[in-house]
């Protein structure tokens, strides 16, 4: 896995985000990445959250438009890339694994990795 800093640009759907990834040496590229190892639920188990995409937008876009997140990327079997997102959420002093937080809140289930 590789780690990069990235700026969230858009939430495509509850499983996919568009990020401006910092590759270093003043090189930034927009990449559409799927959230690693999770499958967002159409109907969340958490009764307080109606729409997972809107929840992601609130965490990644609405709080601070200039928020940079740490991502870990992995190349999937079919050649696409997926990512873990570590963002400042809830407790602002600590980066949390957003993928894991989605599972803990009942917004996603673990996706079986194809080998």
Secondary structure as the mmCIF struct_conf table of DSSP 4:
data_model
#
loop_
_struct_conf.conf_type_id
_struct_conf.id
_struct_conf.beg_label_comp_id
_struct_conf.beg_label_asym_id
_struct_conf.beg_label_seq_id
_struct_conf.end_label_comp_id
_struct_conf.end_label_asym_id
_struct_conf.end_label_seq_id
STRN STRN1 UNK A 2 UNK A 13
TURN_TY1_P TURN_TY1_P1 UNK A 14 UNK A 15
STRN STRN2 UNK A 16 UNK A 24
TURN_TY1_P TURN_TY1_P2 UNK A 25 UNK A 26
STRN STRN3 UNK A 27 UNK A 35
TURN_TY1_P TURN_TY1_P3 UNK A 36 UNK A 37
STRN STRN4 UNK A 38 UNK A 40
BEND BEND1 UNK A 42 UNK A 43
BEND BEND2 UNK A 45 UNK A 45
TURN_TY1_P TURN_TY1_P4 UNK A 47 UNK A 48
BEND BEND3 UNK A 50 UNK A 50
HELX_RH_AL_P HELX_RH_AL_P1 UNK A 52 UNK A 57
HELX_RH_PI_P HELX_RH_PI_P1 UNK A 58 UNK A 62
BEND BEND4 UNK A 63 UNK A 63
TURN_TY1_P TURN_TY1_P5 UNK A 65 UNK A 66
STRN STRN5 UNK A 68 UNK A 75
TURN_TY1_P TURN_TY1_P6 UNK A 77 UNK A 78
BEND BEND5 UNK A 79 UNK A 79
STRN STRN6 UNK A 81 UNK A 88
BEND BEND6 UNK A 90 UNK A 91
TURN_TY1_P TURN_TY1_P7 UNK A 92 UNK A 93
BEND BEND7 UNK A 94 UNK A 94
STRN STRN7 UNK A 95 UNK A 97
HELX_RH_AL_P HELX_RH_AL_P2 UNK A 98 UNK A 104
TURN_TY1_P TURN_TY1_P8 UNK A 105 UNK A 106
BEND BEND8 UNK A 107 UNK A 107
STRN STRN8 UNK A 108 UNK A 110
HELX_LH_PP_P HELX_LH_PP_P1 UNK A 111 UNK A 114
#
